[in-house]
């Protein structure tokens, strides 16, 4: 019996030491870094992805809550991000709020993602629920 216990313990330690530990980090720490929008899907009735403020571009989420967003045209926006844990019907949601400003053109963009979900260490999905439709934005490193 000790032989099986020791073998299982050694196998578990090797498995855990070889895997990424990102799933153990809080969402606030996992999101820090550079991300790009790679896909936006709409489900449900009505709505258009052309109305979304962020349809492409690169996001540099900084650990102090700062954010630098660069759109496809190379315009740079600066602002903030915040992740908030919410509870609804015994379910936990991680919402993401983004606000950025282009100080050259004074253009302001903002979005509130109702729920974000890390599907891999280098990918997360952010959902916006609006009436009868939902937008799912995929971010990749």
MDAnalysis code that builds the backbone (N, CA, C; Angstrom):
import MDAnalysis as mda
import numpy as np

u = mda.Universe.empty(423, n_residues=141, atom_resindex=np.repeat(np.arange(141), 3), trajectory=True)
u.add_TopologyAttr("name", ["N", "CA", "C"] * 141)
u.add_TopologyAttr("resid", np.arange(1, 142))
u.add_TopologyAttr("resname", ["UNK", "UNK", "UNK", "UNK", "UNK", "UNK", "UNK", "UNK", "UNK", "UNK", "UNK", "UNK", "UNK", "UNK", "UNK", "UNK", "UNK", "UNK", "UNK", "UNK", "UNK", "UNK", "UNK", "UNK", "UNK", "UNK", "UNK", "UNK", "UNK", "UNK", "UNK", "UNK", "UNK", "UNK", "UNK", "UNK", "UNK", "UNK", "UNK", "UNK", "UNK", "UNK", "UNK", "UNK", "UNK", "UNK", "UNK", "UNK", "UNK", "UNK", "UNK", "UNK", "UNK", "UNK", "UNK", "UNK", "UNK", "UNK", "UNK", "UNK", "UNK", "UNK", "UNK", "UNK", "UNK", "UNK", "UNK", "UNK", "UNK", "UNK", "UNK", "UNK", "UNK", "UNK", "UNK", "UNK", "UNK", "UNK", "UNK", "UNK", "UNK", "UNK", "UNK", "UNK", "UNK", "UNK", "UNK", "UNK", "UNK", "UNK", "UNK", "UNK", "UNK", "UNK", "UNK", "UNK", "UNK", "UNK", "UNK", "UNK", "UNK", "UNK", "UNK", "UNK", "UNK", "UNK", "UNK", "UNK", "UNK", "UNK", "UNK", "UNK", "UNK", "UNK", "UNK", "UNK", "UNK", "UNK", "UNK", "UNK", "UNK", "UNK", "UNK", "UNK", "UNK", "UNK", "UNK", "UNK", "UNK", "UNK", "UNK", "UNK", "UNK", "UNK", "UNK", "UNK", "UNK", "UNK", "UNK", "UNK", "UNK"])
u.atoms.positions = np.array([
    [0.829, -1.192, 0.000],
    [0.000, 0.000, 0.000],
    [0.875, 1.257, 0.000],
    [1.951, 1.258, 0.788],
    [2.838, 2.414, 0.833],
    [3.468, 2.665, -0.530],
    [3.737, 1.585, -1.260],
    [4.355, 1.703, -2.570],
    [3.437, 2.478, -3.523],
    [2.139, 2.186, -3.516],
    [1.180, 2.877, -4.371],
    [1.016, 4.330, -3.943],
    [0.993, 4.560, -2.642],
    [0.851, 5.913, -2.121],
    [2.055, 6.757, -2.536],
    [3.257, 6.220, -2.382],
    [4.471, 6.938, -2.743],
    [4.530, 7.192, -4.249],
    [4.168, 6.203, -5.043],
    [4.149, 6.359, -6.502],
    [3.150, 7.444, -6.902],
    [1.974, 7.446, -6.311],
    [0.952, 8.459, -6.605],
    [1.405, 9.849, -6.197],
    [2.072, 9.951, -5.062],
    [2.574, 11.237, -4.587],
    [3.647, 11.781, -5.524],
    [4.584, 10.944, -5.931],
    [5.650, 11.364, -6.840],
    [5.053, 11.788, -8.187],
    [4.108, 11.021, -8.694],
    [3.463, 11.352, -9.963],
    [2.724, 12.692, -9.873],
    [2.020, 12.928, -8.772],
    [1.282, 14.182, -8.590],
    [2.218, 15.377, -8.535],
    [3.325, 15.238, -7.817],
    [4.295, 16.333, -7.719],
    [4.893, 16.638, -9.086],
    [5.246, 15.610, -9.839],
    [5.804, 15.818, -11.179],
    [4.785, 16.467, -12.111],
    [3.558, 16.027, -12.039],
    [2.513, 16.581, -12.884],
    [2.277, 18.047, -12.570],
    [2.152, 18.387, -11.311],
    [1.893, 19.768, -10.920],
    [3.084, 20.678, -11.188],
    [4.295, 20.164, -11.063],
    [5.465, 21.011, -11.286],
    [5.692, 21.271, -12.763],
    [5.177, 20.425, -13.643],
    [5.382, 20.616, -15.074],
    [4.280, 21.444, -15.718],
    [3.173, 21.654, -15.051],
    [2.055, 22.400, -15.615],
    [2.154, 23.870, -15.257],
    [1.493, 24.700, -16.061],
    [1.410, 26.123, -15.783],
    [0.556, 26.338, -14.538],
    [0.940, 27.279, -13.736],
    [0.207, 27.575, -12.503],
    [-0.744, 28.753, -12.674],
    [-0.983, 29.195, -13.914],
    [-1.841, 30.350, -14.149],
    [-3.240, 30.154, -13.583],
    [-3.756, 28.940, -13.618],
    [-5.114, 28.709, -13.135],
    [-5.224, 28.955, -11.633],
    [-4.092, 28.998, -10.936],
    [-4.092, 29.276, -9.505],
    [-4.086, 30.775, -9.203],
    [-3.743, 31.592, -10.196],
    [-3.669, 33.034, -10.008],
    [-5.057, 33.655, -10.085],
    [-5.211, 34.798, -9.423],
    [-6.466, 35.534, -9.536],
    [-6.582, 36.122, -10.941],
    [-7.805, 36.433, -11.352],
    [-8.011, 37.018, -12.680],
    [-7.236, 38.327, -12.820],
    [-7.143, 39.097, -11.743],
    [-6.393, 40.361, -11.776],
    [-4.939, 40.147, -12.174],
    [-4.363, 39.045, -11.764],
    [-2.965, 38.766, -12.104],
    [-2.835, 38.062, -13.453],
    [-3.818, 37.274, -13.820],
    [-3.752, 36.528, -15.085],
    [-3.897, 37.430, -16.308],
    [-4.623, 38.528, -16.160],
    [-4.898, 39.387, -17.312],
    [-3.731, 40.319, -17.635],
    [-2.809, 40.509, -16.712],
    [-1.692, 41.426, -16.932],
    [-0.854, 40.945, -18.116],
    [-0.599, 41.858, -19.058],
    [0.173, 41.539, -20.247],
    [-0.505, 42.074, -21.492],
    [-0.006, 41.660, -22.633],
    [-0.499, 42.142, -23.923],
    [-1.459, 41.111, -24.525],
    [-2.646, 41.578, -24.918],
    [-3.689, 40.741, -25.491],
    [-4.211, 41.386, -26.766],
    [-4.672, 40.574, -27.706],
    [-5.272, 41.050, -28.950],
    [-6.655, 40.434, -29.114],
    [-7.580, 41.221, -29.648],
    [-8.891, 40.678, -30.004],
    [-8.715, 39.862, -31.271],
    [-9.106, 38.594, -31.215],
    [-8.957, 37.724, -32.381],
    [-10.293, 37.311, -32.996],
    [-11.382, 37.500, -32.249],
    [-12.674, 37.074, -32.779],
    [-13.794, 37.680, -31.942],
    [-14.910, 38.015, -32.609],
    [-16.116, 38.462, -31.913],
    [-17.290, 37.710, -32.520],
    [-18.059, 37.035, -31.673],
    [-19.251, 36.312, -32.121],
    [-20.486, 36.929, -31.488],
    [-21.553, 36.988, -32.258],
    [-22.830, 37.465, -31.757],
    [-23.824, 36.321, -31.806],
    [-24.556, 36.146, -30.723],
    [-25.618, 35.149, -30.687],
    [-26.911, 35.834, -30.274],
    [-28.014, 35.264, -30.674],
    [-29.305, 35.827, -30.304],
    [-29.898, 36.684, -31.407],
    [-30.920, 37.444, -31.044],
    [-31.657, 38.266, -32.003],
    [-31.196, 39.713, -31.947],
    [-31.007, 40.326, -33.117],
    [-30.665, 41.741, -33.205],
    [-29.223, 42.023, -32.854],
    [-28.888, 43.307, -32.891],
    [-27.541, 43.734, -32.539],
    [-26.561, 43.577, -33.681],
    [-25.467, 44.318, -33.603],
    [-24.432, 44.272, -34.618],
    [-23.076, 44.494, -33.953],
    [-22.092, 43.728, -34.357],
    [-20.753, 43.899, -33.783],
    [-20.133, 45.228, -34.190],
    [-20.642, 45.878, -35.238],
    [-20.082, 47.159, -35.668],
    [-20.332, 48.268, -34.646],
    [-21.248, 48.057, -33.712],
    [-21.533, 49.054, -32.675],
    [-20.612, 48.928, -31.459],
    [-19.797, 47.905, -31.407],
    [-18.916, 47.705, -30.251],
    [-17.726, 48.654, -30.321],
    [-17.315, 49.237, -29.192],
    [-16.183, 50.167, -29.203],
    [-14.842, 49.487, -29.460],
    [-14.724, 48.225, -29.082],
    [-13.485, 47.482, -29.291],
    [-13.768, 46.300, -30.208],
    [-13.321, 46.389, -31.460],
    [-13.543, 45.329, -32.429],
    [-12.236, 44.691, -32.867],
    [-11.140, 45.320, -32.538],
    [-9.813, 44.839, -32.910],
    [-8.801, 45.544, -32.016],
    [-7.547, 45.364, -32.286],
    [-6.521, 46.102, -31.569],
    [-5.812, 45.296, -30.501],
    [-4.902, 46.001, -29.837],
    [-4.035, 45.382, -28.840],
    [-4.225, 46.078, -27.492],
    [-4.335, 45.280, -26.453],
    [-4.541, 45.774, -25.100],
    [-3.330, 45.397, -24.250],
    [-2.745, 46.369, -23.582],
    [-1.654, 46.109, -22.651],
    [-2.183, 46.392, -21.249],
    [-2.627, 45.322, -20.577],
    [-3.149, 45.425, -19.222],
    [-1.969, 45.471, -18.251],
    [-1.857, 46.552, -17.504],
    [-0.743, 46.718, -16.567],
    [-1.172, 46.326, -15.165],
    [-0.215, 45.899, -14.363],
    [-0.550, 45.371, -13.035],
    [-1.082, 46.424, -12.069],
    [-0.899, 47.706, -12.367],
    [-1.413, 48.762, -11.493],
    [-2.818, 49.221, -11.884],
    [-3.474, 48.510, -12.825],
    [-4.803, 48.888, -13.277],
    [-4.788, 49.825, -14.473],
    [-3.593, 50.170, -14.950],
    [-3.474, 51.003, -16.145],
    [-3.647, 50.160, -17.396],
    [-4.010, 50.825, -18.480],
    [-4.253, 50.134, -19.739],
    [-3.805, 51.010, -20.894],
    [-3.099, 50.411, -21.843],
    [-2.766, 51.073, -23.097],
    [-3.409, 50.250, -24.207],
    [-4.293, 50.894, -24.965],
    [-4.993, 50.240, -26.076],
    [-4.526, 50.884, -27.371],
    [-4.166, 50.063, -28.351],
    [-3.775, 50.541, -29.670],
    [-4.694, 49.887, -30.692],
    [-5.423, 50.725, -31.461],
    [-6.337, 50.158, -32.447],
    [-5.585, 49.807, -33.723],
    [-6.303, 49.260, -34.712],
    [-5.667, 48.818, -35.966],
    [-5.003, 49.957, -36.724],
    [-5.499, 51.186, -36.553],
    [-4.941, 52.345, -37.246],
    [-3.698, 52.887, -36.536],
    [-3.337, 52.285, -35.398],
    [-2.154, 52.722, -34.664],
    [-2.420, 53.837, -33.667],
    [-3.697, 54.208, -33.478],
    [-4.032, 55.245, -32.502],
    [-3.916, 54.665, -31.094],
    [-3.282, 55.429, -30.216],
    [-3.015, 54.963, -28.857],
    [-3.984, 55.616, -27.881],
    [-4.587, 54.779, -27.058],
    [-5.497, 55.216, -26.006],
    [-4.900, 54.789, -24.666],
    [-5.106, 55.599, -23.649],
    [-4.653, 55.242, -22.303],
    [-5.831, 55.287, -21.354],
    [-5.814, 54.410, -20.372],
    [-6.921, 54.395, -19.433],
    [-6.725, 53.382, -18.332],
    [-7.837, 52.805, -17.902],
    [-7.819, 51.881, -16.765],
    [-8.670, 50.654, -17.058],
    [-8.419, 49.627, -16.269],
    [-9.220, 48.406, -16.301],
    [-9.469, 47.975, -14.864],
    [-10.554, 47.224, -14.679],
    [-10.893, 46.727, -13.348],
    [-11.688, 45.431, -13.492],
    [-11.316, 44.440, -12.701],
    [-12.067, 43.185, -12.654],
    [-12.771, 43.119, -11.305],
    [-14.043, 42.810, -11.361],
    [-14.847, 42.737, -10.153],
    [-15.545, 41.390, -10.082],
    [-15.474, 40.758, -8.940],
    [-16.159, 39.478, -8.733],
    [-17.591, 39.774, -8.303],
    [-18.553, 39.148, -9.011],
    [-19.961, 39.326, -8.697],
    [-20.608, 37.964, -8.487],
    [-21.673, 37.958, -7.707],
    [-22.399, 36.721, -7.425],
    [-23.852, 36.906, -7.838],
    [-24.384, 35.899, -8.533],
    [-25.786, 35.918, -8.939],
    [-26.304, 34.487, -8.948],
    [-27.344, 34.218, -8.176],
    [-27.934, 32.875, -8.089],
    [-26.889, 31.799, -7.834],
    [-26.056, 32.014, -6.852],
    [-25.013, 31.063, -6.444],
    [-23.966, 30.806, -7.523],
    [-23.879, 31.693, -8.497],
    [-22.860, 31.596, -9.542],
    [-21.943, 32.801, -9.423],
    [-20.647, 32.576, -9.588],
    [-19.669, 33.650, -9.515],
    [-19.305, 34.111, -10.917],
    [-19.306, 35.421, -11.112],
    [-18.923, 36.027, -12.386],
    [-17.768, 36.984, -12.137],
    [-16.886, 37.076, -13.121],
    [-15.794, 38.040, -13.087],
    [-16.091, 39.058, -14.190],
    [-16.469, 40.273, -13.814],
    [-16.770, 41.291, -14.813],
    [-15.528, 42.153, -15.049],
    [-15.398, 42.660, -16.270],
    [-14.253, 43.480, -16.664],
    [-14.766, 44.805, -17.195],
    [-14.263, 45.901, -16.611],
    [-14.631, 47.240, -17.054],
    [-13.394, 47.926, -17.612],
    [-13.504, 48.440, -18.849],
    [-12.391, 49.095, -19.536],
    [-12.821, 50.506, -19.922],
    [-11.967, 51.487, -19.636],
    [-12.179, 52.861, -20.083],
    [-10.848, 53.405, -20.567],
    [-10.831, 53.936, -21.810],
    [-9.607, 54.496, -22.376],
    [-9.903, 55.811, -23.091],
    [-8.864, 56.662, -23.203],
    [-8.983, 57.968, -23.846],
    [-7.812, 58.151, -24.800],
    [-8.112, 58.633, -26.001],
    [-7.076, 59.070, -26.930],
    [-6.878, 60.554, -26.640],
    [-5.757, 60.917, -26.030],
    [-5.554, 62.301, -25.609],
    [-5.297, 63.242, -26.780],
    [-4.984, 62.709, -27.957],
    [-4.794, 63.540, -29.143],
    [-6.131, 63.959, -29.725],
    [-7.056, 63.013, -29.874],
    [-8.358, 63.297, -30.484],
    [-9.474, 63.496, -29.460],
    [-9.194, 63.242, -28.194],
    [-10.177, 63.319, -27.103],
    [-11.301, 62.295, -27.252],
    [-11.044, 61.225, -27.996],
    [-12.006, 60.146, -28.180],
    [-11.972, 59.244, -26.942],
    [-13.141, 58.938, -26.404],
    [-13.254, 58.096, -25.215],
    [-13.965, 56.800, -25.605],
    [-13.403, 55.674, -25.181],
    [-14.019, 54.371, -25.418],
    [-14.139, 53.649, -24.078],
    [-15.209, 52.907, -23.936],
    [-15.390, 52.127, -22.724],
    [-16.267, 50.922, -22.993],
    [-16.041, 49.892, -22.213],
    [-16.867, 48.689, -22.337],
    [-16.947, 48.000, -20.982],
    [-18.108, 47.425, -20.735],
    [-18.330, 46.616, -19.541],
    [-18.639, 45.205, -19.999],
    [-17.723, 44.289, -19.725],
    [-17.923, 42.881, -20.054],
    [-18.553, 42.213, -18.835],
    [-19.724, 41.625, -19.027],
    [-20.474, 41.031, -17.919],
    [-19.761, 39.849, -17.285],
    [-18.993, 39.119, -18.087],
    [-18.316, 37.934, -17.564],
    [-17.092, 37.651, -18.418],
    [-15.978, 37.317, -17.776],
    [-14.805, 36.868, -18.512],
    [-14.429, 35.488, -18.003],
    [-13.837, 34.712, -18.902],
    [-13.492, 33.338, -18.576],
    [-12.189, 32.982, -19.275],
    [-11.180, 32.620, -18.503],
    [-9.914, 32.176, -19.076],
    [-10.075, 30.734, -19.524],
    [-9.951, 30.506, -20.833],
    [-10.110, 29.166, -21.373],
    [-8.768, 28.456, -21.505],
    [-7.689, 29.219, -21.541],
    [-6.311, 28.711, -21.528],
    [-5.444, 29.797, -20.905],
    [-4.178, 29.514, -20.711],
    [-3.294, 30.530, -20.140],
    [-3.086, 31.693, -21.097],
    [-3.281, 31.460, -22.398],
    [-3.058, 32.508, -23.388],
    [-4.346, 32.909, -24.114],
    [-5.505, 32.673, -23.488],
    [-6.778, 33.014, -24.117],
    [-7.847, 33.234, -23.052],
    [-8.661, 34.274, -23.276],
    [-9.864, 34.421, -22.462],
    [-10.987, 34.966, -23.318],
    [-12.203, 34.684, -22.870],
    [-13.401, 35.152, -23.558],
    [-14.123, 36.137, -22.643],
    [-14.642, 37.195, -23.251],
    [-15.381, 38.216, -22.509],
    [-16.772, 38.333, -23.131],
    [-17.806, 38.301, -22.281],
    [-19.188, 38.313, -22.765],
    [-19.886, 39.624, -22.410],
    [-20.655, 40.100, -23.378],
    [-21.528, 41.251, -23.164],
    [-22.948, 40.768, -23.426],
    [-23.805, 40.897, -22.428],
    [-25.207, 40.507, -22.585],
    [-26.036, 41.774, -22.767],
    [-26.725, 41.874, -23.917],
    [-27.571, 43.039, -24.200],
    [-28.915, 42.557, -24.726],
    [-29.901, 42.585, -23.877],
    [-31.237, 42.192, -24.295],
    [-31.299, 40.771, -24.808],
    [-31.673, 40.620, -26.066],
    [-31.840, 39.300, -26.653],
    [-30.590, 38.777, -27.353],
    [-29.483, 39.484, -27.232],
    [-28.269, 39.012, -27.889],
    [-27.064, 39.122, -26.946],
    [-26.060, 38.345, -27.281],
    [-24.828, 38.289, -26.510],
    [-23.648, 38.387, -27.468],
    [-22.662, 39.173, -27.077],
    [-21.403, 39.260, -27.831],
    [-20.330, 38.527, -27.039],
    [-19.567, 37.684, -27.710],
    [-18.455, 36.983, -27.073],
    [-17.189, 37.404, -27.810],
    [-16.313, 38.094, -27.094],
    [-15.049, 38.577, -27.642],
    [-13.933, 37.683, -27.155],
    [-13.114, 37.189, -28.090],
    [-11.993, 36.328, -27.719],
    [-10.699, 37.150, -27.762],
    [-9.955, 37.074, -26.662],
    [-8.656, 37.731, -26.545],
    [-7.571, 36.660, -26.499],
    [-6.501, 36.850, -27.266],
    [-5.363, 35.932, -27.258],
    [-4.087, 36.712, -26.989],
    [-3.110, 36.018, -26.391],
    [-1.781, 36.639, -26.196],
    [-1.022, 36.594, -27.480],
])
